[in-house]
Amino acid sequence: MKISAQFMPGDLPVFLESVRKAEEAGYARAYLVEGQLLWRDIYVYMTHGLAATERIPFGTAVTNPRTRHYSVIASAHATLAELYPGRVVLGMGRGDNAVRTLGLKQVSTKQLRGPSTATGPRSASSGPARRSARCRSWFPRPGRARCGWPGRSPTSSWCRWA
């Protein structure tokens, strides 16, 4: 069995000390909770956490397509995966505190599991995007993603870059 640690991005020095200790203790992964009005930005904290550790993968727990566009989520994760190969996990769900604190409705399970309405990013550096059928979002090349539904949950998905 693998056990993961979950963090709320707040006090950066405390966060960095905590993720180092989690890695030393043998935790399998470090996840950061997204809530833009409650905590600090998860991508800034993931970047600092990845730089401060040697092996533990970091992921979102969970981001959502209501407050961040699919292409923004994919770009952030793909960039981190290029910098820290094999150490980036995407957790995507319907949205909870990140959505509710803005007075918005959660993304429907059908919308999350069905094809996205995103057109897919293109850029000179990443080339055409490729679609991950299981994650239902766009991932720029050259990263490869393994995706699935943790615990067969219909309300969240994950992707891990190889």
N, C-alpha and C positions, 0 to 999 in steps of 0.2 A: 504494500500500500504506500502511496505517495501522499505526503501532506504538504499543503501550500499555506503560505502566510498572506494575509490580506491587510492592506494599509490604506489609511485615509491621508492623502497628501496635505500636510499642514506645515509643521515646523521642520524645515529642511535638515538642519543638523541632527535632530532627533530621528527623522526618517532615515537618513543615511546610516546612522549608528544602528538603527533597528534592522535594516536590510542586510547590513554586514553580519550582524549577530544571527539573523535567520539563515544566511548562507553557511556560517560556521556551524550552526546547529543541525544542518543537513536538510532544511526544508527544500522541497522539490521545485517550487515556483513562488514568485512574489507577485501578487495582484494588487492593483490600485483601483480604488473606488472612484467613479466619476460623479461629480456634482459641482458644476461650475460656480454655483452660488454658495456652496457650503465649504468647499476645499479649494486647494490650488490646482493648477492645470496638470492633468495626468501625464501628458507627453513630456513636459519639462521635468517632472519628477521621475518618469521612467528613464529618461536620458541620464539624469544624475545617478540614479540607482544602478543602471547598467555600467556606467563608468566607474562606480565605486566598488563593484563586485567583480568576481572572475568567472563564475559559472552559472549562477542561478538565473533562470529565465524570468522575464518580467512581462506582465500582461495587464490588459484592461479588464475590470470586473464591475460592471461591464459598460461599454460605450453603447451608443444607440444612434440610429439613423434619423431621429427627430431633431436633435440639437446639433449634430455634425453630419454633413453630407457624406455619403458613401465614399466619394473620391477623396475627401479630406482624411477620413479614417484610414483608407487604404494607403494614401501617400505617407502619412505619419508612420504607420506600421512598417511599410516597405522601406522607408528611409532608415528607421532604427534597425531593421533586419539586415540591411546592407552594412551598417556600422558594427552590429553585434550579431553575426550569423548564428542561427540556431537558438537564440535567446529571447525571441519576441513572440508573444502569444496575443492573439486578438480575441477578446471576449465581447460579443455583441448581443444585446438583448433589446427588449421592448422599451426600456427606459423607465426609471423609477424616480429617484430624487432629482436627477438632472432634468427630467421632464416636468415633474409635478411642481418644483419650485418656480417654474416659469408659467404655471397655470395651463400647461398643455396636456393633451391626452397622450397616453402611451401609444406606441406603434402597435397595430394589431398583429397577432400571431401570424395571420395569413400574409400580411404585408412583409413581415420579417422573413418568413420562409419562402415566399414567392419571389419571382423575378423582380429585381430592383428596377426602378425607373431611371436609374442613373445611365447616362450615355457613355460613361467610361472615359477616363482621362487619356490624353495623348500629349506627349512632349518630346522634344528632340532628344532629351537625355534618356527617357525610359522607353520610347517607342510606343507602339500600340498596346493598349491594355488587354489583358486576357481575363476572362470571366471564370470565377470559381463557382461551379454549379451548386456545390453544397453550402458554401458560405453566403451566397447571394449578394456578393458585393464585388467590387473591382479591385484587382491587384496588378500594379504595374510590373512589367518584366524588369529584371531578370529573376526576381525571387520566386520560389516555388512554395506553395502553401499546402499543408495537410489540414483538412477541415472536418468538423463533425459536430454532433449535438451531444454535449456532455450529459451523461445520465439520461440520455434520450429526452432531454427537456425540450418541449416545443417552444419555449420562450427565449432561449438563448443559444448561441452558437460560438464556436471557437475556431481559430486558425493558428497554426504554428508554422513559421517559415523554416524550411530546411536549409 
